[in-house]
Amino acid sequence: MDIKETGRTRVVAAVIKRGEHYFCVRRCRSKYTYISEHWEFPGGKVEQGEDDKTALEREIKEELDWQITVCDHIVTIDYNYPDFGLKLAAYTCKAPAEDNFKLLEHTDYCWLTADKLPTLDWTDADAELLKHIK
């Protein structure tokens, strides 16, 4: 799959659920104030030649030093920020039972039930993704 689709960067997100709780991470400060220090589901850009599953496993390993299993596709969202556009493909994922990850690219994390997810200050694209989380 082409990583630049219709002018948008292809990114993947891991929706990790343990019991009734979802794993959420807070972004570092960024030059883009509209995503800086906002919450998101972890993931990142798909590199040339990668499929979504490979990209998502690599991104989680790089950002969290955590080995996950990518399961089912949830939704793909096209979203335009003021300075860039993206095509966000979200997947359900399984992670180890213990929180043995490291926050290498994020400032904080939490596990929340679906009804509490809207209480965080999400990036706009991830806020759209919340509409598809049951």
PyMOL commands that place a pseudoatom at each C-alpha (Angstrom):
pseudoatom trace, name=CA, resn=MET, resi=1, chain=A, elem=C, hetatm=0, pos=[0.000, 0.000, 0.000]
pseudoatom trace, name=CA, resn=ASP, resi=2, chain=A, elem=C, hetatm=0, pos=[1.275, 3.449, -0.875]
pseudoatom trace, name=CA, resn=ILE, resi=3, chain=A, elem=C, hetatm=0, pos=[2.269, 5.411, 2.223]
pseudoatom trace, name=CA, resn=LYS, resi=4, chain=A, elem=C, hetatm=0, pos=[1.166, 8.682, 0.620]
pseudoatom trace, name=CA, resn=GLU, resi=5, chain=A, elem=C, hetatm=0, pos=[-2.452, 8.183, -0.370]
pseudoatom trace, name=CA, resn=THR, resi=6, chain=A, elem=C, hetatm=0, pos=[-4.226, 11.141, -1.940]
pseudoatom trace, name=CA, resn=GLY, resi=7, chain=A, elem=C, hetatm=0, pos=[-1.824, 13.558, -0.244]
pseudoatom trace, name=CA, resn=ARG, resi=8, chain=A, elem=C, hetatm=0, pos=[-2.254, 12.002, 3.189]
pseudoatom trace, name=CA, resn=THR, resi=9, chain=A, elem=C, hetatm=0, pos=[0.370, 10.153, 5.205]
pseudoatom trace, name=CA, resn=ARG, resi=10, chain=A, elem=C, hetatm=0, pos=[-0.700, 6.623, 6.120]
pseudoatom trace, name=CA, resn=VAL, resi=11, chain=A, elem=C, hetatm=0, pos=[-0.481, 5.972, 9.844]
pseudoatom trace, name=CA, resn=VAL, resi=12, chain=A, elem=C, hetatm=0, pos=[-1.557, 3.060, 12.018]
pseudoatom trace, name=CA, resn=ALA, resi=13, chain=A, elem=C, hetatm=0, pos=[-2.896, 2.989, 15.571]
pseudoatom trace, name=CA, resn=ALA, resi=14, chain=A, elem=C, hetatm=0, pos=[-3.018, 0.191, 18.138]
pseudoatom trace, name=CA, resn=VAL, resi=15, chain=A, elem=C, hetatm=0, pos=[-6.269, -0.025, 20.098]
pseudoatom trace, name=CA, resn=ILE, resi=16, chain=A, elem=C, hetatm=0, pos=[-5.063, -2.220, 22.946]
pseudoatom trace, name=CA, resn=LYS, resi=17, chain=A, elem=C, hetatm=0, pos=[-7.755, -3.512, 25.269]
pseudoatom trace, name=CA, resn=ARG, resi=18, chain=A, elem=C, hetatm=0, pos=[-7.193, -5.423, 28.489]
pseudoatom trace, name=CA, resn=GLY, resi=19, chain=A, elem=C, hetatm=0, pos=[-10.422, -6.528, 30.119]
pseudoatom trace, name=CA, resn=GLU, resi=20, chain=A, elem=C, hetatm=0, pos=[-12.634, -3.451, 29.897]
pseudoatom trace, name=CA, resn=HIS, resi=21, chain=A, elem=C, hetatm=0, pos=[-9.735, -0.959, 29.763]
pseudoatom trace, name=CA, resn=TYR, resi=22, chain=A, elem=C, hetatm=0, pos=[-8.078, 0.698, 26.766]
pseudoatom trace, name=CA, resn=PHE, resi=23, chain=A, elem=C, hetatm=0, pos=[-4.428, 1.762, 26.632]
pseudoatom trace, name=CA, resn=CYS, resi=24, chain=A, elem=C, hetatm=0, pos=[-3.928, 5.481, 25.943]
pseudoatom trace, name=CA, resn=VAL, resi=25, chain=A, elem=C, hetatm=0, pos=[-0.705, 7.502, 25.616]
pseudoatom trace, name=CA, resn=ARG, resi=26, chain=A, elem=C, hetatm=0, pos=[0.028, 11.218, 25.784]
pseudoatom trace, name=CA, resn=ARG, resi=27, chain=A, elem=C, hetatm=0, pos=[2.100, 12.760, 23.008]
pseudoatom trace, name=CA, resn=CYS, resi=28, chain=A, elem=C, hetatm=0, pos=[5.214, 14.786, 23.683]
pseudoatom trace, name=CA, resn=ARG, resi=29, chain=A, elem=C, hetatm=0, pos=[5.305, 18.503, 23.017]
pseudoatom trace, name=CA, resn=SER, resi=30, chain=A, elem=C, hetatm=0, pos=[5.222, 19.270, 19.296]
pseudoatom trace, name=CA, resn=LYS, resi=31, chain=A, elem=C, hetatm=0, pos=[5.546, 22.250, 16.982]
pseudoatom trace, name=CA, resn=TYR, resi=32, chain=A, elem=C, hetatm=0, pos=[1.923, 21.577, 16.063]
pseudoatom trace, name=CA, resn=THR, resi=33, chain=A, elem=C, hetatm=0, pos=[-0.044, 22.937, 19.006]
pseudoatom trace, name=CA, resn=TYR, resi=34, chain=A, elem=C, hetatm=0, pos=[-3.216, 21.126, 17.931]
pseudoatom trace, name=CA, resn=ILE, resi=35, chain=A, elem=C, hetatm=0, pos=[-1.611, 17.707, 18.632]
pseudoatom trace, name=CA, resn=SER, resi=36, chain=A, elem=C, hetatm=0, pos=[1.049, 18.715, 21.168]
pseudoatom trace, name=CA, resn=GLU, resi=37, chain=A, elem=C, hetatm=0, pos=[0.614, 16.924, 24.506]
pseudoatom trace, name=CA, resn=HIS, resi=38, chain=A, elem=C, hetatm=0, pos=[-2.712, 15.437, 23.420]
pseudoatom trace, name=CA, resn=TRP, resi=39, chain=A, elem=C, hetatm=0, pos=[-3.754, 11.829, 23.962]
pseudoatom trace, name=CA, resn=GLU, resi=40, chain=A, elem=C, hetatm=0, pos=[-3.759, 9.159, 21.277]
pseudoatom trace, name=CA, resn=PHE, resi=41, chain=A, elem=C, hetatm=0, pos=[-3.714, 5.452, 20.671]
pseudoatom trace, name=CA, resn=PRO, resi=42, chain=A, elem=C, hetatm=0, pos=[-0.066, 4.502, 20.064]
pseudoatom trace, name=CA, resn=GLY, resi=43, chain=A, elem=C, hetatm=0, pos=[1.264, 3.899, 16.581]
pseudoatom trace, name=CA, resn=GLY, resi=44, chain=A, elem=C, hetatm=0, pos=[2.892, 5.842, 13.780]
pseudoatom trace, name=CA, resn=LYS, resi=45, chain=A, elem=C, hetatm=0, pos=[3.738, 6.190, 10.118]
pseudoatom trace, name=CA, resn=VAL, resi=46, chain=A, elem=C, hetatm=0, pos=[3.755, 3.294, 7.695]
pseudoatom trace, name=CA, resn=GLU, resi=47, chain=A, elem=C, hetatm=0, pos=[7.110, 3.174, 5.898]
pseudoatom trace, name=CA, resn=GLN, resi=48, chain=A, elem=C, hetatm=0, pos=[7.579, 2.396, 2.217]
pseudoatom trace, name=CA, resn=GLY, resi=49, chain=A, elem=C, hetatm=0, pos=[7.189, -1.342, 1.596]
pseudoatom trace, name=CA, resn=GLU, resi=50, chain=A, elem=C, hetatm=0, pos=[5.478, -2.078, 4.927]
pseudoatom trace, name=CA, resn=ASP, resi=51, chain=A, elem=C, hetatm=0, pos=[2.001, -3.416, 5.439]
pseudoatom trace, name=CA, resn=ASP, resi=52, chain=A, elem=C, hetatm=0, pos=[-0.082, -2.041, 8.303]
pseudoatom trace, name=CA, resn=LYS, resi=53, chain=A, elem=C, hetatm=0, pos=[0.564, -4.975, 10.635]
pseudoatom trace, name=CA, resn=THR, resi=54, chain=A, elem=C, hetatm=0, pos=[4.343, -4.824, 10.233]
pseudoatom trace, name=CA, resn=ALA, resi=55, chain=A, elem=C, hetatm=0, pos=[4.333, -1.040, 10.650]
pseudoatom trace, name=CA, resn=LEU, resi=56, chain=A, elem=C, hetatm=0, pos=[2.229, -1.205, 13.795]
pseudoatom trace, name=CA, resn=GLU, resi=57, chain=A, elem=C, hetatm=0, pos=[4.369, -3.895, 15.414]
pseudoatom trace, name=CA, resn=ARG, resi=58, chain=A, elem=C, hetatm=0, pos=[7.521, -1.894, 14.548]
pseudoatom trace, name=CA, resn=GLU, resi=59, chain=A, elem=C, hetatm=0, pos=[6.116, 1.409, 15.824]
pseudoatom trace, name=CA, resn=ILE, resi=60, chain=A, elem=C, hetatm=0, pos=[5.018, -0.072, 19.165]
pseudoatom trace, name=CA, resn=LYS, resi=61, chain=A, elem=C, hetatm=0, pos=[8.424, -1.720, 19.562]
pseudoatom trace, name=CA, resn=GLU, resi=62, chain=A, elem=C, hetatm=0, pos=[10.183, 1.593, 18.795]
pseudoatom trace, name=CA, resn=GLU, resi=63, chain=A, elem=C, hetatm=0, pos=[7.924, 3.809, 20.926]
pseudoatom trace, name=CA, resn=LEU, resi=64, chain=A, elem=C, hetatm=0, pos=[7.201, 1.493, 23.855]
pseudoatom trace, name=CA, resn=ASP, resi=65, chain=A, elem=C, hetatm=0, pos=[9.675, -1.406, 23.582]
pseudoatom trace, name=CA, resn=TRP, resi=66, chain=A, elem=C, hetatm=0, pos=[6.615, -3.642, 23.756]
pseudoatom trace, name=CA, resn=GLN, resi=67, chain=A, elem=C, hetatm=0, pos=[5.720, -6.683, 21.694]
pseudoatom trace, name=CA, resn=ILE, resi=68, chain=A, elem=C, hetatm=0, pos=[2.072, -6.644, 20.591]
pseudoatom trace, name=CA, resn=THR, resi=69, chain=A, elem=C, hetatm=0, pos=[-0.093, -8.820, 18.396]
pseudoatom trace, name=CA, resn=VAL, resi=70, chain=A, elem=C, hetatm=0, pos=[-2.104, -6.999, 15.743]
pseudoatom trace, name=CA, resn=CYS, resi=71, chain=A, elem=C, hetatm=0, pos=[-5.609, -8.431, 15.349]
pseudoatom trace, name=CA, resn=ASP, resi=72, chain=A, elem=C, hetatm=0, pos=[-8.589, -6.926, 13.514]
pseudoatom trace, name=CA, resn=HIS, resi=73, chain=A, elem=C, hetatm=0, pos=[-8.983, -3.733, 11.504]
pseudoatom trace, name=CA, resn=ILE, resi=74, chain=A, elem=C, hetatm=0, pos=[-11.458, -1.363, 13.174]
pseudoatom trace, name=CA, resn=VAL, resi=75, chain=A, elem=C, hetatm=0, pos=[-11.703, 1.603, 10.815]
pseudoatom trace, name=CA, resn=THR, resi=76, chain=A, elem=C, hetatm=0, pos=[-9.651, 3.850, 8.554]
pseudoatom trace, name=CA, resn=ILE, resi=77, chain=A, elem=C, hetatm=0, pos=[-10.147, 7.569, 9.037]
pseudoatom trace, name=CA, resn=ASP, resi=78, chain=A, elem=C, hetatm=0, pos=[-9.120, 10.356, 6.666]
pseudoatom trace, name=CA, resn=TYR, resi=79, chain=A, elem=C, hetatm=0, pos=[-8.306, 13.487, 8.634]
pseudoatom trace, name=CA, resn=ASN, resi=80, chain=A, elem=C, hetatm=0, pos=[-6.886, 16.866, 7.640]
pseudoatom trace, name=CA, resn=TYR, resi=81, chain=A, elem=C, hetatm=0, pos=[-5.028, 18.948, 10.202]
pseudoatom trace, name=CA, resn=PRO, resi=82, chain=A, elem=C, hetatm=0, pos=[-4.083, 22.534, 9.325]
pseudoatom trace, name=CA, resn=ASP, resi=83, chain=A, elem=C, hetatm=0, pos=[-0.550, 21.529, 8.219]
pseudoatom trace, name=CA, resn=PHE, resi=84, chain=A, elem=C, hetatm=0, pos=[-0.905, 17.927, 7.052]
pseudoatom trace, name=CA, resn=GLY, resi=85, chain=A, elem=C, hetatm=0, pos=[-3.388, 15.189, 6.273]
pseudoatom trace, name=CA, resn=LEU, resi=86, chain=A, elem=C, hetatm=0, pos=[-3.385, 11.577, 7.324]
pseudoatom trace, name=CA, resn=LYS, resi=87, chain=A, elem=C, hetatm=0, pos=[-5.111, 8.300, 6.678]
pseudoatom trace, name=CA, resn=LEU, resi=88, chain=A, elem=C, hetatm=0, pos=[-5.342, 6.586, 10.082]
pseudoatom trace, name=CA, resn=ALA, resi=89, chain=A, elem=C, hetatm=0, pos=[-5.898, 2.818, 10.076]
pseudoatom trace, name=CA, resn=ALA, resi=90, chain=A, elem=C, hetatm=0, pos=[-6.782, 1.493, 13.531]
pseudoatom trace, name=CA, resn=TYR, resi=91, chain=A, elem=C, hetatm=0, pos=[-6.480, -2.125, 14.650]
pseudoatom trace, name=CA, resn=THR, resi=92, chain=A, elem=C, hetatm=0, pos=[-7.405, -4.031, 17.768]
pseudoatom trace, name=CA, resn=CYS, resi=93, chain=A, elem=C, hetatm=0, pos=[-4.233, -5.378, 19.372]
pseudoatom trace, name=CA, resn=LYS, resi=94, chain=A, elem=C, hetatm=0, pos=[-3.231, -7.662, 22.204]
pseudoatom trace, name=CA, resn=ALA, resi=95, chain=A, elem=C, hetatm=0, pos=[-0.359, -6.867, 24.549]
pseudoatom trace, name=CA, resn=PRO, resi=96, chain=A, elem=C, hetatm=0, pos=[1.384, -8.766, 27.340]
pseudoatom trace, name=CA, resn=ALA, resi=97, chain=A, elem=C, hetatm=0, pos=[-0.530, -9.067, 30.608]
pseudoatom trace, name=CA, resn=GLU, resi=98, chain=A, elem=C, hetatm=0, pos=[2.045, -7.014, 32.493]
pseudoatom trace, name=CA, resn=ASP, resi=99, chain=A, elem=C, hetatm=0, pos=[2.857, -3.351, 31.868]
pseudoatom trace, name=CA, resn=ASN, resi=100, chain=A, elem=C, hetatm=0, pos=[6.493, -3.995, 30.954]
pseudoatom trace, name=CA, resn=PHE, resi=101, chain=A, elem=C, hetatm=0, pos=[6.657, -1.248, 28.308]
pseudoatom trace, name=CA, resn=LYS, resi=102, chain=A, elem=C, hetatm=0, pos=[8.770, 1.916, 28.400]
pseudoatom trace, name=CA, resn=LEU, resi=103, chain=A, elem=C, hetatm=0, pos=[7.514, 5.386, 27.485]
pseudoatom trace, name=CA, resn=LEU, resi=104, chain=A, elem=C, hetatm=0, pos=[10.186, 6.257, 24.900]
pseudoatom trace, name=CA, resn=GLU, resi=105, chain=A, elem=C, hetatm=0, pos=[8.114, 8.701, 22.813]
pseudoatom trace, name=CA, resn=HIS, resi=106, chain=A, elem=C, hetatm=0, pos=[5.254, 9.675, 25.147]
pseudoatom trace, name=CA, resn=THR, resi=107, chain=A, elem=C, hetatm=0, pos=[4.972, 11.551, 28.439]
pseudoatom trace, name=CA, resn=ASP, resi=108, chain=A, elem=C, hetatm=0, pos=[2.214, 9.547, 30.138]
pseudoatom trace, name=CA, resn=TYR, resi=109, chain=A, elem=C, hetatm=0, pos=[-0.169, 6.626, 29.781]
pseudoatom trace, name=CA, resn=CYS, resi=110, chain=A, elem=C, hetatm=0, pos=[-3.379, 5.357, 31.298]
pseudoatom trace, name=CA, resn=TRP, resi=111, chain=A, elem=C, hetatm=0, pos=[-5.853, 2.488, 31.044]
pseudoatom trace, name=CA, resn=LEU, resi=112, chain=A, elem=C, hetatm=0, pos=[-9.457, 3.698, 30.784]
pseudoatom trace, name=CA, resn=THR, resi=113, chain=A, elem=C, hetatm=0, pos=[-12.858, 2.128, 30.282]
pseudoatom trace, name=CA, resn=ALA, resi=114, chain=A, elem=C, hetatm=0, pos=[-14.721, 3.127, 27.115]
pseudoatom trace, name=CA, resn=ASP, resi=115, chain=A, elem=C, hetatm=0, pos=[-17.012, 5.511, 29.017]
pseudoatom trace, name=CA, resn=LYS, resi=116, chain=A, elem=C, hetatm=0, pos=[-13.978, 7.423, 30.390]
pseudoatom trace, name=CA, resn=LEU, resi=117, chain=A, elem=C, hetatm=0, pos=[-12.104, 7.759, 27.082]
pseudoatom trace, name=CA, resn=PRO, resi=118, chain=A, elem=C, hetatm=0, pos=[-13.861, 11.036, 26.128]
pseudoatom trace, name=CA, resn=THR, resi=119, chain=A, elem=C, hetatm=0, pos=[-12.520, 12.679, 29.311]
pseudoatom trace, name=CA, resn=LEU, resi=120, chain=A, elem=C, hetatm=0, pos=[-9.018, 12.955, 27.795]
pseudoatom trace, name=CA, resn=ASP, resi=121, chain=A, elem=C, hetatm=0, pos=[-7.827, 15.743, 25.481]
pseudoatom trace, name=CA, resn=TRP, resi=122, chain=A, elem=C, hetatm=0, pos=[-7.417, 13.616, 22.318]
pseudoatom trace, name=CA, resn=THR, resi=123, chain=A, elem=C, hetatm=0, pos=[-5.823, 14.512, 19.007]
pseudoatom trace, name=CA, resn=ASP, resi=124, chain=A, elem=C, hetatm=0, pos=[-8.649, 15.267, 16.587]
pseudoatom trace, name=CA, resn=ALA, resi=125, chain=A, elem=C, hetatm=0, pos=[-8.019, 12.173, 14.436]
pseudoatom trace, name=CA, resn=ASP, resi=126, chain=A, elem=C, hetatm=0, pos=[-8.066, 9.907, 17.493]
pseudoatom trace, name=CA, resn=ALA, resi=127, chain=A, elem=C, hetatm=0, pos=[-11.221, 11.644, 18.733]
pseudoatom trace, name=CA, resn=GLU, resi=128, chain=A, elem=C, hetatm=0, pos=[-12.823, 10.527, 15.450]
pseudoatom trace, name=CA, resn=LEU, resi=129, chain=A, elem=C, hetatm=0, pos=[-11.570, 7.004, 16.132]
pseudoatom trace, name=CA, resn=LEU, resi=130, chain=A, elem=C, hetatm=0, pos=[-13.314, 7.027, 19.536]
pseudoatom trace, name=CA, resn=LYS, resi=131, chain=A, elem=C, hetatm=0, pos=[-16.644, 7.028, 17.718]
pseudoatom trace, name=CA, resn=HIS, resi=132, chain=A, elem=C, hetatm=0, pos=[-15.807, 3.489, 16.523]
pseudoatom trace, name=CA, resn=ILE, resi=133, chain=A, elem=C, hetatm=0, pos=[-14.719, 2.092, 19.897]
pseudoatom trace, name=CA, resn=LYS, resi=134, chain=A, elem=C, hetatm=0, pos=[-17.440, -0.035, 21.449]
for i in range(1, 134): cmd.bond("trace and resi %d" % i, "trace and resi %d" % (i + 1))
show_as sticks, trace
zoom trace
